[in-house]
């Protein structure tokens, strides 16, 4: 079991990782990509790093985190299950456990197609390797937003009789398995129709036995059930603790202002709270 899992690898995540490592805690960082900072052409308002691109800034931060002893793994976190003595995290096709968890996923984004949330576990899945075998010899649709979705589609092509790929956002489709039908229309909504899922698209309606929605991020409502949010941001106390024991949040995920300095400060503050709480847990035999 790891002491801390951090979801994210931006400024808040790295700041927390460094603070926790300095206090002797084991840290696993799970991240899907570089987020908004990686796309920044130039950053001029962060002390000590003038006139630097967002990508270069992240590279420096990541090297520092790894040198400090934090582990970094690229994986899409799909589900967090807090328990009384540990937190279980499903990322990709692996399961991780930790004593405490920090959500540092960046600015909240609207994620979801109309009807998607209602069909989770009823024909809609966020994990091809987890649920693909349920559709052996059947028809499935993949709604993909990044390159890993293309890779998972090849896995589904080995299992399902028919696979259709709907790009939800621009990404490289050069390696899309030729057995998959590349669709061009946008999916507008979905609903359960008897035992299948009906997709409404710009060009009409299509039916599939199952739908895999593969994005580099999962909506907070699906990521951590019962997590308190307001206006799409995670609600925390002044030290980054959420309404769920052992779960904390920092950075842009907690709301405005979306500034690197604010994220770094919140990451540090949450890490200090997490270290204190873990010490109290150990004293209490938890």
C-alpha positions as CSV (number, residue, x, y, z in Angstrom):
1,X,0.0,0.0,0.0
2,X,1.2,3.5,-0.9
3,X,0.9,6.3,1.7
4,X,-0.4,8.7,-0.9
5,X,-1.9,8.5,-4.4
6,X,-2.1,11.8,-6.2
7,X,-4.4,12.0,-9.2
8,X,-2.7,14.5,-11.5
9,X,0.8,15.7,-12.3
10,X,0.4,19.5,-12.5
11,X,1.8,22.1,-10.2
12,X,-0.5,21.3,-7.3
13,X,0.3,17.6,-7.6
14,X,4.0,18.1,-7.8
15,X,4.0,20.6,-4.9
16,X,2.2,18.0,-2.7
17,X,4.4,15.2,-3.8
18,X,7.6,17.1,-2.9
19,X,6.2,18.1,0.6
20,X,5.1,14.5,1.3
21,X,8.4,13.0,0.2
22,X,10.3,15.4,2.5
23,X,8.2,13.9,5.3
24,X,9.1,10.3,4.3
25,X,5.8,9.4,2.7
26,X,5.6,7.1,-0.3
27,X,3.9,8.8,-3.3
28,X,2.3,7.5,-6.5
29,X,1.2,10.0,-9.1
30,X,-1.3,8.9,-11.6
31,X,-2.0,11.2,-14.6
32,X,-3.5,11.1,-18.0
33,X,-1.7,14.0,-19.6
34,X,-0.1,17.4,-19.1
35,X,-3.4,19.3,-18.8
36,X,-3.9,23.0,-19.6
37,X,-0.4,24.0,-18.5
38,X,1.3,21.8,-21.1
39,X,-0.5,23.7,-23.8
40,X,0.6,27.2,-22.5
41,X,2.9,28.8,-25.1
42,X,4.6,31.0,-22.5
43,X,4.3,31.6,-18.7
44,X,5.6,34.9,-17.3
45,X,4.0,35.2,-13.9
46,X,5.6,32.3,-11.9
47,X,8.5,33.3,-9.7
48,X,11.9,31.9,-10.7
49,X,10.8,30.6,-14.1
50,X,10.4,33.6,-16.4
51,X,9.6,33.4,-20.0
52,X,9.1,29.6,-20.0
53,X,6.7,27.4,-21.9
54,X,4.2,25.4,-20.0
55,X,5.7,22.1,-21.3
56,X,9.2,23.0,-20.2
57,X,7.9,24.0,-16.8
58,X,6.1,20.7,-16.4
59,X,9.2,18.8,-17.5
60,X,11.3,20.5,-14.8
61,X,8.6,19.8,-12.1
62,X,8.3,16.2,-13.1
63,X,12.0,15.6,-13.0
64,X,12.1,17.2,-9.5
65,X,9.3,15.0,-8.3
66,X,10.9,11.8,-9.6
67,X,14.3,12.8,-8.2
68,X,12.6,13.3,-4.8
69,X,11.3,9.7,-5.0
70,X,7.8,10.1,-6.2
71,X,6.6,7.5,-8.7
72,X,4.8,8.7,-11.8
73,X,2.6,6.5,-14.0
74,X,0.5,7.6,-17.0
75,X,-3.0,6.1,-16.5
76,X,-6.6,7.3,-16.6
77,X,-8.1,7.0,-13.2
78,X,-11.6,5.7,-13.6
79,X,-12.9,5.1,-10.1
80,X,-12.0,5.9,-6.5
81,X,-13.5,3.8,-3.7
82,X,-12.7,5.2,-0.2
83,X,-12.9,2.8,2.7
84,X,-12.4,2.9,6.4
85,X,-8.7,1.9,6.4
86,X,-7.7,2.6,2.8
87,X,-8.6,4.1,-0.6
88,X,-8.8,1.9,-3.6
89,X,-8.1,3.4,-7.1
90,X,-8.9,1.8,-10.5
91,X,-6.5,3.2,-13.1
92,X,-6.4,1.7,-16.6
93,X,-6.5,-2.0,-15.9
94,X,-4.7,-1.8,-12.6
95,X,-5.8,-1.4,-9.0
96,X,-3.9,0.7,-6.5
97,X,-4.4,1.2,-2.8
98,X,-3.3,4.1,-0.5
99,X,-3.8,5.5,3.0
100,X,-4.8,8.9,1.6
101,X,-5.6,10.4,-1.8
102,X,-5.2,13.8,-3.3
103,X,-7.3,14.9,-6.3
104,X,-5.3,17.5,-8.3
105,X,-6.9,16.9,-11.7
106,X,-6.9,20.5,-12.8
107,X,-9.7,22.8,-13.8
108,X,-13.1,21.2,-14.0
109,X,-14.5,20.6,-17.4
110,X,-18.0,19.7,-18.6
111,X,-17.7,16.0,-19.4
112,X,-20.6,13.9,-20.6
113,X,-23.1,13.2,-23.3
114,X,-26.8,13.6,-22.5
115,X,-27.9,10.4,-20.9
116,X,-24.4,9.0,-20.4
117,X,-24.3,9.2,-16.6
118,X,-27.7,7.3,-16.3
119,X,-26.4,4.4,-18.3
120,X,-23.1,3.8,-16.4
121,X,-23.0,0.1,-15.7
122,X,-26.1,-0.4,-17.9
123,X,-24.5,-0.6,-21.3
124,X,-22.0,2.3,-20.8
125,X,-18.4,1.6,-19.5
126,X,-15.3,3.7,-19.1
127,X,-12.9,0.7,-19.2
128,X,-12.4,-1.5,-22.2
129,X,-10.1,-3.9,-20.5
130,X,-12.4,-4.2,-17.5
131,X,-15.7,-4.8,-19.4
132,X,-14.8,-5.8,-22.9
133,X,-15.4,-9.5,-22.4
134,X,-19.0,-8.8,-21.6
135,X,-19.5,-8.0,-25.3
136,X,-17.8,-11.0,-26.9
137,X,-19.4,-11.5,-30.3
138,X,-21.6,-8.4,-29.9
139,X,-21.7,-4.9,-31.3
140,X,-20.0,-1.9,-29.5
141,X,-19.4,1.7,-30.0
142,X,-16.3,3.6,-28.8
143,X,-16.5,7.3,-28.1
144,X,-12.9,8.3,-27.9
145,X,-11.0,11.5,-27.1
146,X,-7.4,10.5,-27.1
147,X,-4.8,8.1,-28.4
148,X,-5.2,5.5,-25.7
149,X,-8.8,5.1,-26.8
150,X,-7.5,4.1,-30.2
151,X,-5.3,1.4,-28.6
152,X,-8.2,0.1,-26.5
153,X,-10.3,-0.1,-29.7
154,X,-7.9,-2.7,-31.1
155,X,-8.5,-4.8,-28.0
156,X,-12.2,-4.6,-28.5
157,X,-11.9,-5.6,-32.1
158,X,-10.5,-8.9,-31.0
159,X,-13.6,-9.5,-28.8
160,X,-16.6,-7.9,-30.4
161,X,-18.3,-8.8,-33.7
162,X,-18.6,-5.1,-34.7
163,X,-16.9,-2.0,-33.4
164,X,-17.6,1.6,-34.4
165,X,-15.3,4.5,-33.4
166,X,-16.8,7.9,-32.8
167,X,-14.0,10.6,-32.3
168,X,-15.3,13.0,-29.6
169,X,-12.2,15.3,-29.8
170,X,-9.4,15.8,-32.3
171,X,-6.6,13.2,-31.9
172,X,-4.5,10.9,-34.0
173,X,-6.4,8.1,-35.7
174,X,-3.6,6.9,-38.0
175,X,-3.3,3.6,-35.9
176,X,-7.0,2.9,-35.6
177,X,-7.6,-0.8,-36.2
178,X,-8.9,-1.4,-39.7
179,X,-11.6,-3.7,-38.3
180,X,-13.2,-0.7,-36.6
181,X,-15.6,1.5,-38.5
182,X,-14.5,5.1,-38.3
183,X,-17.6,7.3,-37.8
184,X,-17.7,11.0,-38.6
185,X,-20.9,12.1,-37.0
186,X,-21.0,13.5,-33.5
187,X,-22.9,11.7,-30.7
188,X,-25.6,13.9,-29.2
189,X,-27.3,11.7,-26.7
190,X,-27.8,8.1,-25.6
191,X,-30.5,6.1,-24.0
192,X,-31.4,2.5,-23.1
193,X,-33.6,0.8,-25.6
194,X,-34.6,-2.7,-24.4
195,X,-31.2,-4.5,-24.0
196,X,-29.2,-2.1,-26.2
197,X,-28.0,1.5,-26.2
198,X,-29.4,3.9,-28.7
199,X,-27.0,6.6,-29.9
200,X,-28.5,9.7,-31.4
201,X,-26.1,11.4,-33.8
202,X,-26.1,14.3,-36.1
203,X,-27.0,11.8,-38.9
204,X,-29.6,9.7,-37.2
205,X,-29.9,6.9,-34.7
206,X,-27.7,3.8,-34.2
207,X,-28.0,0.8,-31.8
208,X,-25.2,-1.0,-30.0
209,X,-25.0,-3.7,-27.4
210,X,-22.5,-1.6,-25.5
211,X,-20.8,1.8,-25.5
212,X,-17.3,2.5,-24.2
213,X,-16.6,6.2,-23.4
214,X,-12.8,6.6,-23.3
215,X,-11.5,10.0,-22.3
216,X,-8.4,11.3,-20.6
217,X,-10.6,12.3,-17.7
218,X,-13.7,11.1,-15.9
219,X,-16.4,13.3,-14.5
220,X,-16.0,13.9,-10.8
221,X,-19.5,12.4,-10.1
222,X,-18.3,9.1,-11.6
223,X,-14.7,9.4,-10.3
224,X,-15.5,9.7,-6.6
225,X,-19.1,8.8,-5.7
226,X,-20.6,11.1,-3.0
227,X,-17.8,13.7,-3.3
228,X,-19.2,17.1,-2.5
229,X,-18.9,19.6,-5.4
230,X,-20.4,23.0,-6.1
231,X,-20.5,24.5,-9.6
232,X,-18.2,21.8,-10.8
233,X,-15.5,22.4,-8.3
234,X,-14.5,20.2,-5.3
235,X,-15.6,21.6,-1.9
236,X,-12.8,21.5,0.7
237,X,-12.0,23.0,4.0
238,X,-9.1,25.5,4.3
239,X,-6.6,22.7,4.4
240,X,-7.8,20.7,1.4
241,X,-9.9,18.0,3.1
242,X,-13.1,17.0,1.3
243,X,-16.3,15.6,2.8
244,X,-14.9,12.1,2.4
245,X,-12.3,10.9,4.9
246,X,-8.9,10.1,3.5
247,X,-9.7,12.2,0.3
248,X,-8.2,15.7,-0.3
249,X,-8.1,18.1,-3.2
250,X,-5.9,21.0,-4.3
251,X,-5.3,23.3,-7.3
252,X,-7.6,24.2,-10.1
253,X,-10.0,21.3,-9.2
254,X,-11.1,23.4,-6.2
255,X,-12.0,26.4,-8.3
256,X,-10.7,29.9,-9.1
257,X,-8.3,31.5,-9.5
258,X,-6.7,29.2,-12.1
259,X,-3.1,30.3,-11.3
260,X,0.0,28.2,-10.9
261,X,1.0,30.0,-7.7
262,X,-2.3,29.2,-6.1
263,X,-2.1,25.6,-7.2
264,X,1.4,25.2,-5.7
265,X,0.3,26.7,-2.4
266,X,-2.8,24.5,-2.1
267,X,-0.8,21.4,-3.0
268,X,1.7,22.2,-0.2
269,X,-1.0,23.0,2.3
270,X,-3.0,19.8,1.5
271,X,0.2,17.7,1.8
272,X,0.9,19.1,5.3
273,X,-2.7,18.2,6.3
274,X,-2.4,14.7,4.9
275,X,0.8,14.1,6.7
276,X,-0.8,15.2,10.0
277,X,-3.8,13.1,9.4
278,X,-1.8,10.0,8.6
279,X,0.2,10.5,11.8
280,X,-3.1,10.6,13.7
281,X,-4.3,7.5,12.0
282,X,-1.2,5.6,12.9
283,X,-1.5,6.7,16.6
284,X,-5.1,5.6,16.5
285,X,-4.3,2.2,14.9
286,X,-6.2,3.0,11.7
